[in-house]
Amino acid sequence: MFKVLVMDGISDMGIQLLYDAPDVEVEKKNGLSEDELVAIIADYDALLVRSATKVTDRVMAAGSRLKVVGRAGVGVDNIDLAAATNRGIVVINAPDGNTIATCELTFAMMMSLARTIPQAYKKTIGGEWDRKTFVGVELRNKVLGVLGMGRIGSEVARRAKAFGMEVRGYDPFLTEDRAEKLGVKLGTVDEICRVADFITVHTPLTSETRHMISGPQFEIMKKGARIINCARGGIIDEMALVEAIDQGIVAGAAFDVFEQEPPRADHPFLNNPKIIVTPHLGASTVEAQENVAIDVSEEVLHILRDEPFKNAVNMPQVPANVLNTLQPYFGLGLKLGALLGQTIDGAVSEIVVSYSGELTGVDTAPLTRHIVKGVLEKQLEGVNIVNAMHLAKSREINIVVQQSTAAKTFTNLVSVTLKTKNEERLMAGTLLSGYGERIVQIDQYPVDIAPAGNLLLISHTDKPGIIGKVGTLLGTNDVNIATMQVGRKVIGGQAIMILTTDKQTPTDVIAQLEQLPELTKVRELTL
């Protein structure tokens, strides 16, 4: 029998699967201190918590039978992931359970925004019968821009179609085929801002998506647009939004999330009659709370029974002999994926990973997970080496793994190819004795680059004087070049230039580089 300890008032309905399992015994306790939990945890194979219980290294050290810690929700800040990984304990969460709840809140916000329902309610209960002030707009025949077409964004798009809305979608991993299935027209963020009557965001908060909608987007935005954010605070520049409302560009906004929660008392959202606010209620439904418990219960059963599972957020155990061979390549794999992912335009439809040489003698699945994680993590929140494959599959990205014993001039070679509808990019790397991680090929060009620091990848025509022009422009703008390398196939043909710089190159300097006539594309790659 497996023993499962359930904490923090997780509903019985949500864990009914565990109660019904013939090989599981469930015990529920609440409000235990760390000392109390340490005293009893050795009797249990699994621990289920929400946010109240802190699962520390000390707790896990005492859990001699503990195989899995389940978080009935998304965030795992209350669980020491490093300690769990070191002790071989799998940590799982429930990323899908609040999808419908957040989707429906988005529509509640959109409807409230379109018809100014909270403002009308407040005035009516205050004794005023004011019908003239609150003339709203209909959703039918309006353009809805959905920025982020993952689980929640896709559900929002489906419902918007039922309301008779035209849906424009943006997502770095949304292919045209999948967009067509959803009835969504693809567009860039700026394209959507120019035409959308309503804009809702459903992306994670990453360095790429922070202030995705800010001053430049408000400047080109369709006048009278309405903005909804039930995703993460910080995706939309709050102060720039207030300014856009004051200027009459944006007609109103509805926010369930803030950059700082709770917001300060003098936050401008709180006293603006054109902004609707709620206290982060996205997952606050009875069904969502039960769904996350159900999801976690299913995963716990899979792990206890040694069955496949998908929602782990830490490193699963790998046989020692495999780990010893692959571990030196994990960093290289992550960097190959992350760098290559920044070179490509459009939604990735396929990731091809090729292993050559001695790496073909072991199970390379853990290394493949690192590579896929690197490709996805710039655009998706919460990507890890366990769930990366699942997240890729959920976005209909095909993963192909190839092996060859021949590695040409290298003992081992890892090659990664990303494919979209319109292009294909390749990057290959290896470990060189005495030099460590090296990128040895970009597309058809042989190179020799250390994958570290700030990189500029420049595609250009091979002509005399181009290196001087690039160096002069960077130097004039106080960007110091650490290394420079050029790859080409034939004299006077297409070539690439790879530079490492001492600091990130400002966006306006990159724009100046792009104006040089011989340069066809400039990409800054960061790790």
Buried (B, 14 or more C-beta within 10 A) or exposed (E): EBBBBBBBEBBEEBBBBBBEBEEBBBEBEEEBEBEEBBEBBEBBBBBBBBBEBBBBEBBBBBBEEBBBBBBBBBEBEBBBBEBBBBBEBBBBBBBBBBBBBBBBBBBBBBBBBBBBBBBBEEBEEEEEEEEEEBEBBEBEEBBBBBBBBBBBBBBBBBBBBEBEBBBBBBBBBBBBEBBEEBEBBBBEBEBBBBBBBBBBBBBBBBEBBBBBBBEBBBEEBBEEBBBBBBBBBBBBBBEBBBBBBEEEBBBBBBBBBBBEEEBEEEBBBEEBEBBBBBEBBBBBBEBBBBBBBBBBBBBBBBBBEEEEBBBBBBBBEBEEEBBEBBEEBBBBBBBBBBBBBBBBEBBBBBBBBBBBBBBBEBEBEBBBBBBBBBBBBBBBBBBBBBBBBBBBEBBBBEBEBEEBEEBEEBEBBBBBBBBBEEEEBBBBBBBBEEEEBBBBBBBEBEBBBBBEBBBBBBBBBBEEEBBEBBBEBBEEEEBEBEEBEBBBEEEEEBBBBBBBBEEBBEEEBBEBBEEBEBBBEBBBBEE
